[in-house]
Amino acid sequence: MRTYLDCIPCFFQQALQAARLAGLSDEDQREILIKFGTRLADFSLESTPPEIARYLYASIMKRAGHDPFREIKEKSNRYALGLYPDLKKRVRNASLPLRAAVQMAIAGNVIDYGIPRQFDLKKEVETALSSEFGIFEFDAFKSAIEMSGTILYLCDNAGEIVFDRLLIEELKADYPVEITAAVRGEPVLNDAVIEDAKQSGLDRVCRVISNGANAPGTLLEDCSDEFLRIYRDADLVISKGQGNFESLWGERKRIFFLFKIKCEVVARNVEGRVGDTVLLSSPSLEFQL
């Protein structure tokens, strides 16, 4: 997905929020905003939002001198793991466990410190299980799973990765599929990395790899050879989160996107509304089937 003019003020909001979460001084925050504004002129609007955000978050990490979101990520993982036993029970007791697991996984996408808004995780879970989805191509998703032998699951945020574990466990329980989960190659905001996969227990459920990159999305040109090989060979890609959607929407690959719509630009691209929960196939899915 390309970047729109509407994205530009959002970048500055994200920069300010991330810099404050990182504990940077007012002067450091000011310098980050000024340097980002200067650098922004070098980016084309044909760039995806994660391409631009990568530079922004890398500058915050460099200024902080360490991963300033590590404590936030660990806290998110612990909180989600505390909910896990009850969520697992509710999935298994549902009339359609796979559908419930998908709903849970998308509810977990609310854990996002790159978006300047508050969230209530328990409320999101209840809403996901009781409300109609804005865009929910569940029958097509189920058919794609049935036709697949190998699945690449692209994770998004720490904490949320526990909800991904629920869905992956359900997929492995119901279908003879080989699943590989991919996380970010380097820390960026609160996105999940290998340490988060281990803390969440995801590495005990399926193979977990790094994508080798530091963007808050999946920029294929920056990913490792190992990741690209698995991506190319996978029968199906399950893509979690808005950043992965922004970077992979339009790729000629069988992909299902699972996320919550968090901005008007994405809402217009998928013909939804901000706040909608989404299970959406890539435009090229029908062609590949």
N, C-alpha and C positions, 0 to 999 in steps of 0.2 A: 504494500500500500504506500503510495506517495505521501509526502508531507504537504499539508495545506497551510495557508496563512493563519488559519485559526489555531494551528499547533504552536505557533511561535510564542504567544503569551503563556501558553501552558508549559512550555519548556522553562520559562523563567520562574513560574510558580514551582515547578518540580525542583529546579535548582535551589531556590530559597528554602523549600521544605527539607530537601536532602541535606543541605549544608547545615541547617539548624539541628536536624537529627544527628548529624555527625559531630555536633558540639563545637563547630567552628566559630571563631569570634566574628563580631559585626564587620570588622575590617576585612577578614578573610572572605566573608560572604559577599561583601561589596566587590572585592577584586575578582571573585569567581564570576559574578554577574557581568561585570565590565568586560572581562576577557572572553566570556562566552558570547556576549553581544557582538564583539569585534570579529570573533571567529565565525559567527553565524552567517556572515555575508559570503563566506567561501563555500557554503553548502548549497546544492541545488535542491529545488523543491521536488525533484524526481527522486531524491534520497528517501529512504524509509525513515520514519520517526526513530526507530532504534539505532540507526546509523548516526544520527545527530546526537541522540541521548548518550550514546557510548562515550563520545568526547566529553560531554558534560559531566558524567559520573566519574570518568577517569580523572578529571581535573580535581574533583572533590576528594577522591581517594588519595591522590598525590599530595594535596594540601594537608589532609589529615595525617598522612604518614603511616596509616595502618587501615585495617578494615573497620570502619567506624560503626558498621551495622551488625557486627558479629554477635553482640549481646542481644540485639533485637531479634535476630534470626534464631538464636538458641531459645530465647523466651517464647517465640512463636511456635517452635517445634515442641517444646515442653507443654505448652497450653493445648495444642492440637492433639498431642499424644494422650493428654488427660481426658479428652473427649472421645478418643478412639474406641474404647470398649463399648460404649453406648451406641456410637455410630455404627460399629460393626454389627451389633445385635439388631439394630433397626434395619440395616440392609438385608441381613439374612432372613428376617421375619416379614419383609415386604412381599406383596403379592408378585411383584416383578423385581427381583433383586438387582438385576443389571440396570434397569431403569433408575432404581433408587441410588445405586452406586454412581451413576452418571450425574444425577442431581446433586449428590453429596460433593462429588469432585468439583462441579462448577460452583457450588456454594463456597468451597474453600478458596476460590479465586478472589474473594473479597479481601484477602490478606495481602495488601499491596501498599507499601509505604512510598511508592512513586506517584501516587495519586493524592492530591491535597484534599482528603476528606476522611471523616471518621467511619468506622465500621463496627458492627456488632455481630460477631461470628455465630453465636448461638441463634440469634434472630434470623440470620441468613440461612442457617440449616433448616429451621422451621418453615421459613418462607419457601425454600426450594422444594420441600416435601409436600407442601400444601397448595402451592400456586401453579397456575398454568405458565409454561415457559413462553417467552417471546418468540423464539425461533428454536424449534426442537425436532430435528430430523432423526428421531430415534429409530424408526423402522429401517431407514437407509443405513444408519450406523450399525444396527444389528446385522443386516445383510452383508455389509462390508466385513464385519468381524468373521462371519461364517465363511466368507470366501478367502480369508487370509490365514497364512501359516506363520508369518513373521510380522510383528508390529514394533514400530519405534514410537515410544511415548516421550514427548518433549515436556519436561517439567518446567515450572515457572518459579514460584516463590517458596521460601522457607515457611514452615507451618502448613501451607497449602499442600506440601509434598506428602503429608500424612493422609490427606484426602485422596491424593493420587494413588497412594498405596491401597486404599480401600477399593478403588476401581480396578487396579491391576490385579489384586487378589481375586476379585469377582470374575474378571475375564479369564484368569488362569484356572479357576474352579470350574467354569462352564464350557470352556473351549480349548481344544488342543493347539494352542498358539505359543510361539516363542516370543517373549517380550523383552525388549531392551529399553531401559529408561535413560534419558540423557539430561544432564544438568549443565550449568554454565561452567566454563573452563577456569574462570577467575572470579573473585568476588565483584559484584556490581549491585549496588543498592541492597535490597533484601532478597535477591534472587538466590535460588538454591544452588549449592555446589556439592561436591562429593561428601564433605563433612556433614551436611544436612541430610543427605541420603542415608548415611550411616546412623545419625541420631534418630531419624524417623523410622528406622528398621526397613527401609525400602530395599536396601542391598541384600536383605535376607529373603526377599520375595522374588526378585528378578535381577538380571544383570544390569549394572549401572555404569555408565560411561560419562566422561566429560566431553562437551562439544569442542573444547579447545579454544573457546573465544571468550571475550569479556563484554559482549554487548547485552543489553536487556531485551534480547530477542534472539532469533536464529538467523544470523547473516551467513549464508552458505559460503560465501567467498572467503570468510575468515575462519571457518570451522576446520577441525583437524581431518587428516586423511582417513583415520579410523571412523570418525563420525560420518563423513561423506559416503564411505563405502556402505555403512549400515543403513544410512538414509536412502541411498540408491537401491539397495537390495530389498528393503522392507516392502512387504505387500501393502501395508497401510501405515500411515503416520497419524497419531493422535496428538494434537497440538494444544497445550494448555496455555491460557493467558492471552491478554491483549497484545503484549509485545511480540509473542510468537506469531499471532495473527497478522500484525502490521508488517512483519518481515517476510512472511510466507504466503500471504494471500495472493493468488494468481499463479503460483508455481504449478508446473505441469506434473503433479504428483497426487496420488490418492491420499487426501488429508481430510481429517475431521477436526474442526476447531471447537474447543470448549472454553468459554470464558463469559465474564460479565461485561456488558457494555459500560464503559466508564467515561466516555466523552462523546460529544455531538458528532465529531468527524467520523468516528467508527460507526456510530449509529446510522449516519447517512450512507455509509458504504455497504452496510448489510440490510438497510431498510428496516431498522429496529429503533428502539428508544433507549436512552440512557437508563441503566438499571436493569434492562432485560438480561435474562440468562440465555445463553446461546449454545446450541449444538448444531453446527453448520458444516456442510461438506464443501470442499473446494470446488470452484467453477469447472475444473477439468475432470471431476470424479466420474460423471456420466460417460465422458469420452473414453476414459480408461476402462470402465466396466465393460 
